[in-house]
């Protein structure tokens, strides 16, 4: 898949203080680059109410992504308790 990023994704990652979680996000983006289908990414789940939008679970965080054709766009990294209030 083709991987793209939004500026808000990098701003959210910059605010994370735990190095282990940052490494998991880095592993996730590398995995997404090698996948053919988005369902191959660990923790991937489509959002039923928003077509083309999905979330990926990483410990206390959720990564909000948008799928357009063969492209995955990483948009946000938000704590689980706030994710559904701020994404999409």
HTML snippet that shows the backbone in 3Dmol.js (N, CA, C, O; Angstrom):
<script src="https://3Dmol.org/build/3Dmol-min.js"></script>
<div id="view" style="width:600px;height:400px;position:relative"></div>
<script>
const pdb = `
ATOM      1  N   UNK A   1       0.832  -1.179   0.000  1.00  0.00           N
ATOM      2  CA  UNK A   1       0.000   0.000   0.000  1.00  0.00           C
ATOM      3  C   UNK A   1       0.882   1.250   0.000  1.00  0.00           C
ATOM      4  O   UNK A   1       2.028   1.224   0.449  1.00  0.00           O
ATOM      5  N   UNK A   2       0.334   2.313  -0.500  1.00  0.00           N
ATOM      6  CA  UNK A   2       1.014   3.611  -0.473  1.00  0.00           C
ATOM      7  C   UNK A   2       0.655   4.282   0.849  1.00  0.00           C
ATOM      8  O   UNK A   2      -0.522   4.369   1.197  1.00  0.00           O
ATOM      9  N   UNK A   3       1.641   4.750   1.576  1.00  0.00           N
ATOM     10  CA  UNK A   3       1.426   5.348   2.894  1.00  0.00           C
ATOM     11  C   UNK A   3       1.646   6.851   2.815  1.00  0.00           C
ATOM     12  O   UNK A   3       2.664   7.317   2.303  1.00  0.00           O
ATOM     13  N   UNK A   4       0.672   7.608   3.332  1.00  0.00           N
ATOM     14  CA  UNK A   4       0.778   9.068   3.415  1.00  0.00           C
ATOM     15  C   UNK A   4       0.443   9.482   4.835  1.00  0.00           C
ATOM     16  O   UNK A   4      -0.172   8.728   5.588  1.00  0.00           O
ATOM     17  N   UNK A   5       0.855  10.688   5.189  1.00  0.00           N
ATOM     18  CA  UNK A   5       0.664  11.185   6.547  1.00  0.00           C
ATOM     19  C   UNK A   5       0.087  12.596   6.513  1.00  0.00           C
ATOM     20  O   UNK A   5       0.357  13.371   5.595  1.00  0.00           O
ATOM     21  N   UNK A   6      -0.712  12.915   7.531  1.00  0.00           N
ATOM     22  CA  UNK A   6      -1.186  14.274   7.734  1.00  0.00           C
ATOM     23  C   UNK A   6      -0.300  14.945   8.784  1.00  0.00           C
ATOM     24  O   UNK A   6       0.342  14.268   9.587  1.00  0.00           O
ATOM     25  N   UNK A   7      -0.271  16.241   8.775  1.00  0.00           N
ATOM     26  CA  UNK A   7       0.528  16.982   9.744  1.00  0.00           C
ATOM     27  C   UNK A   7       0.045  16.712  11.169  1.00  0.00           C
ATOM     28  O   UNK A   7       0.852  16.665  12.098  1.00  0.00           O
ATOM     29  N   UNK A   8      -1.243  16.537  11.344  1.00  0.00           N
ATOM     30  CA  UNK A   8      -1.798  16.274  12.671  1.00  0.00           C
ATOM     31  C   UNK A   8      -1.291  14.948  13.240  1.00  0.00           C
ATOM     32  O   UNK A   8      -1.174  14.808  14.458  1.00  0.00           O
ATOM     33  N   UNK A   9      -0.990  13.977  12.381  1.00  0.00           N
ATOM     34  CA  UNK A   9      -0.442  12.696  12.834  1.00  0.00           C
ATOM     35  C   UNK A   9       0.912  12.911  13.503  1.00  0.00           C
ATOM     36  O   UNK A   9       1.162  12.380  14.585  1.00  0.00           O
ATOM     37  N   UNK A  10       1.782  13.682  12.866  1.00  0.00           N
ATOM     38  CA  UNK A  10       3.102  13.942  13.438  1.00  0.00           C
ATOM     39  C   UNK A  10       3.011  14.774  14.708  1.00  0.00           C
ATOM     40  O   UNK A  10       3.789  14.559  15.638  1.00  0.00           O
ATOM     41  N   UNK A  11       2.079  15.719  14.767  1.00  0.00           N
ATOM     42  CA  UNK A  11       1.891  16.509  15.983  1.00  0.00           C
ATOM     43  C   UNK A  11       1.438  15.629  17.145  1.00  0.00           C
ATOM     44  O   UNK A  11       1.888  15.811  18.276  1.00  0.00           O
ATOM     45  N   UNK A  12       0.551  14.677  16.869  1.00  0.00           N
ATOM     46  CA  UNK A  12       0.087  13.767  17.914  1.00  0.00           C
ATOM     47  C   UNK A  12       1.210  12.851  18.389  1.00  0.00           C
ATOM     48  O   UNK A  12       1.348  12.613  19.589  1.00  0.00           O
ATOM     49  N   UNK A  13       2.012  12.336  17.462  1.00  0.00           N
ATOM     50  CA  UNK A  13       3.117  11.449  17.835  1.00  0.00           C
ATOM     51  C   UNK A  13       4.153  12.211  18.658  1.00  0.00           C
ATOM     52  O   UNK A  13       4.746  11.647  19.578  1.00  0.00           O
ATOM     53  N   UNK A  14       4.370  13.456  18.344  1.00  0.00           N
ATOM     54  CA  UNK A  14       5.332  14.273  19.075  1.00  0.00           C
ATOM     55  C   UNK A  14       4.931  14.429  20.543  1.00  0.00           C
ATOM     56  O   UNK A  14       5.797  14.594  21.402  1.00  0.00           O
ATOM     57  N   UNK A  15       3.630  14.379  20.842  1.00  0.00           N
ATOM     58  CA  UNK A  15       3.146  14.552  22.210  1.00  0.00           C
ATOM     59  C   UNK A  15       3.206  13.274  23.045  1.00  0.00           C
ATOM     60  O   UNK A  15       2.998  13.325  24.257  1.00  0.00           O
ATOM     61  N   UNK A  16       3.485  12.130  22.419  1.00  0.00           N
ATOM     62  CA  UNK A  16       3.573  10.866  23.155  1.00  0.00           C
ATOM     63  C   UNK A  16       4.931  10.795  23.833  1.00  0.00           C
ATOM     64  O   UNK A  16       5.965  11.052  23.216  1.00  0.00           O
ATOM     65  N   UNK A  17       4.912  10.442  25.111  1.00  0.00           N
ATOM     66  CA  UNK A  17       6.146  10.429  25.884  1.00  0.00           C
ATOM     67  C   UNK A  17       6.753   9.031  26.035  1.00  0.00           C
ATOM     68  O   UNK A  17       7.948   8.905  26.302  1.00  0.00           O
ATOM     69  N   UNK A  18       5.954   7.995  25.868  1.00  0.00           N
ATOM     70  CA  UNK A  18       6.427   6.628  26.044  1.00  0.00           C
ATOM     71  C   UNK A  18       7.127   6.142  24.774  1.00  0.00           C
ATOM     72  O   UNK A  18       6.512   6.079  23.709  1.00  0.00           O
ATOM     73  N   UNK A  19       8.406   5.802  24.885  1.00  0.00           N
ATOM     74  CA  UNK A  19       9.204   5.394  23.721  1.00  0.00           C
ATOM     75  C   UNK A  19       8.687   4.082  23.130  1.00  0.00           C
ATOM     76  O   UNK A  19       8.707   3.906  21.912  1.00  0.00           O
ATOM     77  N   UNK A  20       8.227   3.161  23.977  1.00  0.00           N
ATOM     78  CA  UNK A  20       7.733   1.878  23.491  1.00  0.00           C
ATOM     79  C   UNK A  20       6.534   2.074  22.565  1.00  0.00           C
ATOM     80  O   UNK A  20       6.430   1.405  21.537  1.00  0.00           O
ATOM     81  N   UNK A  21       5.642   2.973  22.919  1.00  0.00           N
ATOM     82  CA  UNK A  21       4.468   3.222  22.084  1.00  0.00           C
ATOM     83  C   UNK A  21       4.849   3.909  20.780  1.00  0.00           C
ATOM     84  O   UNK A  21       4.231   3.658  19.746  1.00  0.00           O
ATOM     85  N   UNK A  22       5.848   4.764  20.816  1.00  0.00           N
ATOM     86  CA  UNK A  22       6.330   5.398  19.585  1.00  0.00           C
ATOM     87  C   UNK A  22       6.937   4.343  18.663  1.00  0.00           C
ATOM     88  O   UNK A  22       6.747   4.399  17.448  1.00  0.00           O
ATOM     89  N   UNK A  23       7.664   3.385  19.230  1.00  0.00           N
ATOM     90  CA  UNK A  23       8.230   2.299  18.421  1.00  0.00           C
ATOM     91  C   UNK A  23       7.137   1.429  17.821  1.00  0.00           C
ATOM     92  O   UNK A  23       7.273   0.966  16.688  1.00  0.00           O
ATOM     93  N   UNK A  24       6.041   1.196  18.568  1.00  0.00           N
ATOM     94  CA  UNK A  24       4.916   0.431  18.034  1.00  0.00           C
ATOM     95  C   UNK A  24       4.264   1.162  16.864  1.00  0.00           C
ATOM     96  O   UNK A  24       3.874   0.535  15.880  1.00  0.00           O
ATOM     97  N   UNK A  25       4.145   2.475  16.967  1.00  0.00           N
ATOM     98  CA  UNK A  25       3.566   3.261  15.869  1.00  0.00           C
ATOM     99  C   UNK A  25       4.478   3.211  14.647  1.00  0.00           C
ATOM    100  O   UNK A  25       4.001   3.121  13.516  1.00  0.00           O
ATOM    101  N   UNK A  26       5.782   3.268  14.874  1.00  0.00           N
ATOM    102  CA  UNK A  26       6.736   3.168  13.770  1.00  0.00           C
ATOM    103  C   UNK A  26       6.653   1.798  13.104  1.00  0.00           C
ATOM    104  O   UNK A  26       6.697   1.702  11.878  1.00  0.00           O
ATOM    105  N   UNK A  27       6.534   0.739  13.904  1.00  0.00           N
ATOM    106  CA  UNK A  27       6.376  -0.609  13.362  1.00  0.00           C
ATOM    107  C   UNK A  27       5.083  -0.710  12.556  1.00  0.00           C
ATOM    108  O   UNK A  27       5.045  -1.346  11.503  1.00  0.00           O
ATOM    109  N   UNK A  28       4.027  -0.076  13.061  1.00  0.00           N
ATOM    110  CA  UNK A  28       2.739  -0.082  12.387  1.00  0.00           C
ATOM    111  C   UNK A  28       2.823   0.572  11.010  1.00  0.00           C
ATOM    112  O   UNK A  28       2.281   0.043  10.039  1.00  0.00           O
ATOM    113  N   UNK A  29       3.491   1.706  10.919  1.00  0.00           N
ATOM    114  CA  UNK A  29       3.607   2.394   9.633  1.00  0.00           C
ATOM    115  C   UNK A  29       4.469   1.586   8.654  1.00  0.00           C
ATOM    116  O   UNK A  29       4.192   1.571   7.455  1.00  0.00           O
ATOM    117  N   UNK A  30       5.510   0.915   9.160  1.00  0.00           N
ATOM    118  CA  UNK A  30       6.323   0.062   8.302  1.00  0.00           C
ATOM    119  C   UNK A  30       5.528  -1.136   7.802  1.00  0.00           C
ATOM    120  O   UNK A  30       5.659  -1.537   6.646  1.00  0.00           O
ATOM    121  N   UNK A  31       4.706  -1.705   8.674  1.00  0.00           N
ATOM    122  CA  UNK A  31       3.862  -2.836   8.294  1.00  0.00           C
ATOM    123  C   UNK A  31       2.847  -2.421   7.236  1.00  0.00           C
ATOM    124  O   UNK A  31       2.597  -3.161   6.285  1.00  0.00           O
ATOM    125  N   UNK A  32       2.266  -1.242   7.400  1.00  0.00           N
ATOM    126  CA  UNK A  32       1.280  -0.747   6.435  1.00  0.00           C
ATOM    127  C   UNK A  32       1.909  -0.566   5.056  1.00  0.00           C
ATOM    128  O   UNK A  32       1.247  -0.761   4.037  1.00  0.00           O
ATOM    129  N   UNK A  33       3.175  -0.197   5.027  1.00  0.00           N
ATOM    130  CA  UNK A  33       3.868  -0.007   3.755  1.00  0.00           C
ATOM    131  C   UNK A  33       4.054  -1.323   3.011  1.00  0.00           C
ATOM    132  O   UNK A  33       4.107  -1.336   1.781  1.00  0.00           O
ATOM    133  N   UNK A  34       4.155  -2.444   3.753  1.00  0.00           N
ATOM    134  CA  UNK A  34       4.398  -3.746   3.139  1.00  0.00           C
ATOM    135  C   UNK A  34       3.122  -4.520   2.832  1.00  0.00           C
ATOM    136  O   UNK A  34       3.164  -5.500   2.089  1.00  0.00           O
ATOM    137  N   UNK A  35       1.991  -4.099   3.388  1.00  0.00           N
ATOM    138  CA  UNK A  35       0.730  -4.821   3.223  1.00  0.00           C
ATOM    139  C   UNK A  35       0.092  -4.551   1.866  1.00  0.00           C
ATOM    140  O   UNK A  35       0.311  -3.510   1.246  1.00  0.00           O
ATOM    141  N   UNK A  36      -0.696  -5.514   1.433  1.00  0.00           N
ATOM    142  CA  UNK A  36      -1.469  -5.350   0.205  1.00  0.00           C
ATOM    143  C   UNK A  36      -2.882  -4.881   0.536  1.00  0.00           C
ATOM    144  O   UNK A  36      -3.425  -3.995  -0.125  1.00  0.00           O
ATOM    145  N   UNK A  37      -3.469  -5.485   1.566  1.00  0.00           N
ATOM    146  CA  UNK A  37      -4.814  -5.117   2.021  1.00  0.00           C
ATOM    147  C   UNK A  37      -4.715  -4.490   3.400  1.00  0.00           C
ATOM    148  O   UNK A  37      -3.872  -4.906   4.194  1.00  0.00           O
ATOM    149  N   UNK A  38      -5.549  -3.502   3.714  1.00  0.00           N
ATOM    150  CA  UNK A  38      -5.454  -2.867   5.036  1.00  0.00           C
ATOM    151  C   UNK A  38      -5.792  -3.812   6.194  1.00  0.00           C
ATOM    152  O   UNK A  38      -5.325  -3.603   7.313  1.00  0.00           O
ATOM    153  N   UNK A  39      -6.599  -4.850   5.935  1.00  0.00           N
ATOM    154  CA  UNK A  39      -6.965  -5.801   6.980  1.00  0.00           C
ATOM    155  C   UNK A  39      -5.765  -6.608   7.485  1.00  0.00           C
ATOM    156  O   UNK A  39      -5.859  -7.250   8.530  1.00  0.00           O
ATOM    157  N   UNK A  40      -4.650  -6.588   6.771  1.00  0.00           N
ATOM    158  CA  UNK A  40      -3.444  -7.302   7.186  1.00  0.00           C
ATOM    159  C   UNK A  40      -2.708  -6.580   8.313  1.00  0.00           C
ATOM    160  O   UNK A  40      -1.844  -7.176   8.956  1.00  0.00           O
ATOM    161  N   UNK A  41      -3.025  -5.331   8.564  1.00  0.00           N
ATOM    162  CA  UNK A  41      -2.377  -4.551   9.617  1.00  0.00           C
ATOM    163  C   UNK A  41      -2.934  -5.014  10.959  1.00  0.00           C
ATOM    164  O   UNK A  41      -4.152  -5.079  11.122  1.00  0.00           O
ATOM    165  N   UNK A  42      -2.065  -5.340  11.933  1.00  0.00           N
ATOM    166  CA  UNK A  42      -2.572  -5.795  13.233  1.00  0.00           C
ATOM    167  C   UNK A  42      -3.357  -4.696  13.950  1.00  0.00           C
ATOM    168  O   UNK A  42      -2.923  -3.545  14.006  1.00  0.00           O
ATOM    169  N   UNK A  43      -4.522  -5.069  14.500  1.00  0.00           N
ATOM    170  CA  UNK A  43      -5.352  -4.118  15.232  1.00  0.00           C
ATOM    171  C   UNK A  43      -6.242  -3.261  14.355  1.00  0.00           C
ATOM    172  O   UNK A  43      -6.867  -2.329  14.860  1.00  0.00           O
ATOM    173  N   UNK A  44      -6.328  -3.540  13.051  1.00  0.00           N
ATOM    174  CA  UNK A  44      -7.104  -2.743  12.105  1.00  0.00           C
ATOM    175  C   UNK A  44      -8.588  -3.062  12.245  1.00  0.00           C
ATOM    176  O   UNK A  44      -8.972  -4.225  12.370  1.00  0.00           O
ATOM    177  N   UNK A  45      -9.420  -2.021  12.223  1.00  0.00           N
ATOM    178  CA  UNK A  45     -10.870  -2.206  12.261  1.00  0.00           C
ATOM    179  C   UNK A  45     -11.544  -1.058  11.523  1.00  0.00           C
ATOM    180  O   UNK A  45     -11.244   0.111  11.768  1.00  0.00           O
ATOM    181  N   UNK A  46     -12.459  -1.401  10.615  1.00  0.00           N
ATOM    182  CA  UNK A  46     -13.211  -0.385   9.885  1.00  0.00           C
ATOM    183  C   UNK A  46     -14.203   0.295  10.827  1.00  0.00           C
ATOM    184  O   UNK A  46     -14.723  -0.338  11.746  1.00  0.00           O
ATOM    185  N   UNK A  47     -14.464   1.579  10.600  1.00  0.00           N
ATOM    186  CA  UNK A  47     -15.503   2.294  11.330  1.00  0.00           C
ATOM    187  C   UNK A  47     -16.794   2.166  10.529  1.00  0.00           C
ATOM    188  O   UNK A  47     -16.864   2.618   9.386  1.00  0.00           O
ATOM    189  N   UNK A  48     -17.809   1.557  11.120  1.00  0.00           N
ATOM    190  CA  UNK A  48     -19.037   1.240  10.391  1.00  0.00           C
ATOM    191  C   UNK A  48     -19.785   2.469   9.893  1.00  0.00           C
ATOM    192  O   UNK A  48     -20.359   2.443   8.805  1.00  0.00           O
ATOM    193  N   UNK A  49     -19.784   3.532  10.667  1.00  0.00           N
ATOM    194  CA  UNK A  49     -20.581   4.702  10.308  1.00  0.00           C
ATOM    195  C   UNK A  49     -19.899   5.608   9.288  1.00  0.00           C
ATOM    196  O   UNK A  49     -20.545   6.469   8.690  1.00  0.00           O
ATOM    197  N   UNK A  50     -18.590   5.417   9.088  1.00  0.00           N
ATOM    198  CA  UNK A  50     -17.838   6.282   8.188  1.00  0.00           C
ATOM    199  C   UNK A  50     -17.116   5.447   7.148  1.00  0.00           C
ATOM    200  O   UNK A  50     -16.055   4.897   7.445  1.00  0.00           O
ATOM    201  N   UNK A  51     -17.649   5.330   5.941  1.00  0.00           N
ATOM    202  CA  UNK A  51     -16.981   4.529   4.920  1.00  0.00           C
ATOM    203  C   UNK A  51     -15.619   5.112   4.553  1.00  0.00           C
ATOM    204  O   UNK A  51     -15.473   6.324   4.394  1.00  0.00           O
ATOM    205  N   UNK A  52     -14.637   4.246   4.422  1.00  0.00           N
ATOM    206  CA  UNK A  52     -13.295   4.679   4.072  1.00  0.00           C
ATOM    207  C   UNK A  52     -12.455   5.070   5.273  1.00  0.00           C
ATOM    208  O   UNK A  52     -11.262   5.338   5.127  1.00  0.00           O
ATOM    209  N   UNK A  53     -13.051   5.110   6.462  1.00  0.00           N
ATOM    210  CA  UNK A  53     -12.331   5.461   7.684  1.00  0.00           C
ATOM    211  C   UNK A  53     -12.135   4.198   8.522  1.00  0.00           C
ATOM    212  O   UNK A  53     -12.978   3.301   8.524  1.00  0.00           O
ATOM    213  N   UNK A  54     -11.017   4.145   9.227  1.00  0.00           N
ATOM    214  CA  UNK A  54     -10.730   2.994  10.078  1.00  0.00           C
ATOM    215  C   UNK A  54      -9.895   3.439  11.260  1.00  0.00           C
ATOM    216  O   UNK A  54      -9.424   4.575  11.318  1.00  0.00           O
ATOM    217  N   UNK A  55      -9.717   2.520  12.209  1.00  0.00           N
ATOM    218  CA  UNK A  55      -8.864   2.791  13.342  1.00  0.00           C
ATOM    219  C   UNK A  55      -7.955   1.596  13.557  1.00  0.00           C
ATOM    220  O   UNK A  55      -8.294   0.467  13.202  1.00  0.00           O
ATOM    221  N   UNK A  56      -6.795   1.859  14.142  1.00  0.00           N
ATOM    222  CA  UNK A  56      -5.830   0.815  14.476  1.00  0.00           C
ATOM    223  C   UNK A  56      -5.527   0.959  15.952  1.00  0.00           C
ATOM    224  O   UNK A  56      -5.200   2.046  16.429  1.00  0.00           O
ATOM    225  N   UNK A  57      -5.639  -0.155  16.676  1.00  0.00           N
ATOM    226  CA  UNK A  57      -5.470  -0.135  18.124  1.00  0.00           C
ATOM    227  C   UNK A  57      -4.008  -0.344  18.504  1.00  0.00           C
ATOM    228  O   UNK A  57      -3.369  -1.296  18.056  1.00  0.00           O
ATOM    229  N   UNK A  58      -3.485   0.561  19.339  1.00  0.00           N
ATOM    230  CA  UNK A  58      -2.139   0.441  19.904  1.00  0.00           C
ATOM    231  C   UNK A  58      -2.230   0.837  21.365  1.00  0.00           C
ATOM    232  O   UNK A  58      -2.335   2.021  21.685  1.00  0.00           O
ATOM    233  N   UNK A  59      -2.191  -0.154  22.261  1.00  0.00           N
ATOM    234  CA  UNK A  59      -2.235   0.056  23.720  1.00  0.00           C
ATOM    235  C   UNK A  59      -3.312   1.072  24.092  1.00  0.00           C
ATOM    236  O   UNK A  59      -4.476   0.830  23.777  1.00  0.00           O
ATOM    237  N   UNK A  60      -2.995   2.205  24.750  1.00  0.00           N
ATOM    238  CA  UNK A  60      -4.085   3.116  25.118  1.00  0.00           C
ATOM    239  C   UNK A  60      -4.467   4.062  23.987  1.00  0.00           C
ATOM    240  O   UNK A  60      -5.356   4.897  24.157  1.00  0.00           O
ATOM    241  N   UNK A  61      -3.814   3.947  22.843  1.00  0.00           N
ATOM    242  CA  UNK A  61      -4.053   4.868  21.733  1.00  0.00           C
ATOM    243  C   UNK A  61      -4.824   4.201  20.610  1.00  0.00           C
ATOM    244  O   UNK A  61      -4.848   2.976  20.486  1.00  0.00           O
ATOM    245  N   UNK A  62      -5.454   5.039  19.790  1.00  0.00           N
ATOM    246  CA  UNK A  62      -6.067   4.608  18.534  1.00  0.00           C
ATOM    247  C   UNK A  62      -5.497   5.489  17.437  1.00  0.00           C
ATOM    248  O   UNK A  62      -5.389   6.705  17.591  1.00  0.00           O
ATOM    249  N   UNK A  63      -5.137   4.864  16.339  1.00  0.00           N
ATOM    250  CA  UNK A  63      -4.607   5.585  15.183  1.00  0.00           C
ATOM    251  C   UNK A  63      -5.737   5.666  14.166  1.00  0.00           C
ATOM    252  O   UNK A  63      -6.246   4.640  13.716  1.00  0.00           O
ATOM    253  N   UNK A  64      -6.126   6.874  13.805  1.00  0.00           N
ATOM    254  CA  UNK A  64      -7.177   7.083  12.821  1.00  0.00           C
ATOM    255  C   UNK A  64      -6.585   7.142  11.430  1.00  0.00           C
ATOM    256  O   UNK A  64      -5.660   7.912  11.172  1.00  0.00           O
ATOM    257  N   UNK A  65      -7.123   6.323  10.525  1.00  0.00           N
ATOM    258  CA  UNK A  65      -6.623   6.264   9.155  1.00  0.00           C
ATOM    259  C   UNK A  65      -7.781   6.394   8.167  1.00  0.00           C
ATOM    260  O   UNK A  65      -8.938   6.130   8.494  1.00  0.00           O
ATOM    261  N   UNK A  66      -7.434   6.805   6.962  1.00  0.00           N
ATOM    262  CA  UNK A  66      -8.391   6.873   5.859  1.00  0.00           C
ATOM    263  C   UNK A  66      -7.833   6.029   4.726  1.00  0.00           C
ATOM    264  O   UNK A  66      -6.649   6.116   4.403  1.00  0.00           O
ATOM    265  N   UNK A  67      -8.689   5.211   4.120  1.00  0.00           N
ATOM    266  CA  UNK A  67      -8.288   4.342   3.021  1.00  0.00           C
ATOM    267  C   UNK A  67      -8.946   4.857   1.746  1.00  0.00           C
ATOM    268  O   UNK A  67     -10.170   4.961   1.664  1.00  0.00           O
ATOM    269  N   UNK A  68      -8.118   5.179   0.753  1.00  0.00           N
ATOM    270  CA  UNK A  68      -8.612   5.610  -0.555  1.00  0.00           C
ATOM    271  C   UNK A  68      -7.897   4.762  -1.596  1.00  0.00           C
ATOM    272  O   UNK A  68      -6.720   4.974  -1.890  1.00  0.00           O
ATOM    273  N   UNK A  69      -8.622   3.805  -2.146  1.00  0.00           N
ATOM    274  CA  UNK A  69      -8.018   2.913  -3.140  1.00  0.00           C
ATOM    275  C   UNK A  69      -6.883   2.106  -2.537  1.00  0.00           C
ATOM    276  O   UNK A  69      -7.099   1.328  -1.608  1.00  0.00           O
ATOM    277  N   UNK A  70      -5.685   2.282  -3.052  1.00  0.00           N
ATOM    278  CA  UNK A  70      -4.507   1.566  -2.577  1.00  0.00           C
ATOM    279  C   UNK A  70      -3.665   2.437  -1.648  1.00  0.00           C
ATOM    280  O   UNK A  70      -2.503   2.119  -1.394  1.00  0.00           O
ATOM    281  N   UNK A  71      -4.228   3.522  -1.142  1.00  0.00           N
ATOM    282  CA  UNK A  71      -3.497   4.468  -0.304  1.00  0.00           C
ATOM    283  C   UNK A  71      -4.077   4.479   1.101  1.00  0.00           C
ATOM    284  O   UNK A  71      -5.295   4.500   1.280  1.00  0.00           O
ATOM    285  N   UNK A  72      -3.202   4.466   2.091  1.00  0.00           N
ATOM    286  CA  UNK A  72      -3.615   4.611   3.485  1.00  0.00           C
ATOM    287  C   UNK A  72      -3.040   5.924   4.007  1.00  0.00           C
ATOM    288  O   UNK A  72      -1.840   6.179   3.897  1.00  0.00           O
ATOM    289  N   UNK A  73      -3.908   6.746   4.573  1.00  0.00           N
ATOM    290  CA  UNK A  73      -3.498   8.050   5.080  1.00  0.00           C
ATOM    291  C   UNK A  73      -3.611   8.025   6.597  1.00  0.00           C
ATOM    292  O   UNK A  73      -4.706   7.874   7.138  1.00  0.00           O
ATOM    293  N   UNK A  74      -2.487   8.171   7.280  1.00  0.00           N
ATOM    294  CA  UNK A  74      -2.473   8.227   8.734  1.00  0.00           C
ATOM    295  C   UNK A  74      -2.834   9.647   9.152  1.00  0.00           C
ATOM    296  O   UNK A  74      -2.134  10.600   8.811  1.00  0.00           O
ATOM    297  N   UNK A  75      -3.947   9.782   9.902  1.00  0.00           N
ATOM    298  CA  UNK A  75      -4.449  11.108  10.238  1.00  0.00           C
ATOM    299  C   UNK A  75      -4.185  11.526  11.679  1.00  0.00           C
ATOM    300  O   UNK A  75      -3.659  12.613  11.919  1.00  0.00           O
ATOM    301  N   UNK A  76      -4.543  10.673  12.645  1.00  0.00           N
ATOM    302  CA  UNK A  76      -4.460  11.068  14.051  1.00  0.00           C
ATOM    303  C   UNK A  76      -3.981   9.909  14.920  1.00  0.00           C
ATOM    304  O   UNK A  76      -4.133   8.742  14.559  1.00  0.00           O
ATOM    305  N   UNK A  77      -3.399  10.248  16.070  1.00  0.00           N
ATOM    306  CA  UNK A  77      -3.086   9.302  17.143  1.00  0.00           C
ATOM    307  C   UNK A  77      -3.661   9.924  18.407  1.00  0.00           C
ATOM    308  O   UNK A  77      -3.172  10.946  18.886  1.00  0.00           O
ATOM    309  N   UNK A  78      -4.713   9.293  18.946  1.00  0.00           N
ATOM    310  CA  UNK A  78      -5.452   9.879  20.055  1.00  0.00           C
ATOM    311  C   UNK A  78      -5.676   8.805  21.121  1.00  0.00           C
ATOM    312  O   UNK A  78      -5.807   7.624  20.799  1.00  0.00           O
ATOM    313  N   UNK A  79      -5.718   9.214  22.382  1.00  0.00           N
ATOM    314  CA  UNK A  79      -6.073   8.287  23.448  1.00  0.00           C
ATOM    315  C   UNK A  79      -7.453   7.703  23.188  1.00  0.00           C
ATOM    316  O   UNK A  79      -8.325   8.365  22.625  1.00  0.00           O
ATOM    317  N   UNK A  80      -7.639   6.456  23.603  1.00  0.00           N
ATOM    318  CA  UNK A  80      -8.881   5.745  23.329  1.00  0.00           C
ATOM    319  C   UNK A  80     -10.106   6.497  23.854  1.00  0.00           C
ATOM    320  O   UNK A  80     -11.135   6.535  23.179  1.00  0.00           O
ATOM    321  N   UNK A  81     -10.015   7.083  25.020  1.00  0.00           N
ATOM    322  CA  UNK A  81     -11.165   7.749  25.616  1.00  0.00           C
ATOM    323  C   UNK A  81     -11.614   8.987  24.833  1.00  0.00           C
ATOM    324  O   UNK A  81     -12.774   9.386  24.934  1.00  0.00           O
ATOM    325  N   UNK A  82     -10.725   9.594  24.063  1.00  0.00           N
ATOM    326  CA  UNK A  82     -11.059  10.789  23.278  1.00  0.00           C
ATOM    327  C   UNK A  82     -11.181  10.516  21.775  1.00  0.00           C
ATOM    328  O   UNK A  82     -11.597  11.394  21.019  1.00  0.00           O
ATOM    329  N   UNK A  83     -10.827   9.320  21.347  1.00  0.00           N
ATOM    330  CA  UNK A  83     -10.731   9.047  19.918  1.00  0.00           C
ATOM    331  C   UNK A  83     -12.056   9.273  19.188  1.00  0.00           C
ATOM    332  O   UNK A  83     -12.098   9.958  18.166  1.00  0.00           O
ATOM    333  N   UNK A  84     -13.124   8.700  19.711  1.00  0.00           N
ATOM    334  CA  UNK A  84     -14.404   8.767  18.999  1.00  0.00           C
ATOM    335  C   UNK A  84     -15.052  10.148  19.114  1.00  0.00           C
ATOM    336  O   UNK A  84     -16.021  10.434  18.411  1.00  0.00           O
ATOM    337  N   UNK A  85     -14.532  10.997  19.987  1.00  0.00           N
ATOM    338  CA  UNK A  85     -15.013  12.369  20.061  1.00  0.00           C
ATOM    339  C   UNK A  85     -14.336  13.270  19.041  1.00  0.00           C
ATOM    340  O   UNK A  85     -14.923  14.260  18.603  1.00  0.00           O
ATOM    341  N   UNK A  86     -13.084  12.933  18.650  1.00  0.00           N
ATOM    342  CA  UNK A  86     -12.304  13.800  17.779  1.00  0.00           C
ATOM    343  C   UNK A  86     -12.069  13.248  16.380  1.00  0.00           C
ATOM    344  O   UNK A  86     -11.629  13.991  15.503  1.00  0.00           O
ATOM    345  N   UNK A  87     -12.349  11.969  16.142  1.00  0.00           N
ATOM    346  CA  UNK A  87     -12.101  11.393  14.818  1.00  0.00           C
ATOM    347  C   UNK A  87     -13.374  10.787  14.305  1.00  0.00           C
ATOM    348  O   UNK A  87     -14.093  10.188  15.105  1.00  0.00           O
ATOM    349  N   UNK A  88     -13.706  10.886  13.085  1.00  0.00           N
ATOM    350  CA  UNK A  88     -13.134  11.551  11.952  1.00  0.00           C
ATOM    351  C   UNK A  88     -13.517  12.959  11.940  1.00  0.00           C
ATOM    352  O   UNK A  88     -13.121  13.699  11.039  1.00  0.00           O
TER     353      UNK A  88
END
`;
const viewer = $3Dmol.createViewer("view");
viewer.addModel(pdb, "pdb");
viewer.setStyle({}, {cartoon: {color: "spectrum"}});
viewer.zoomTo();
viewer.render();
</script>
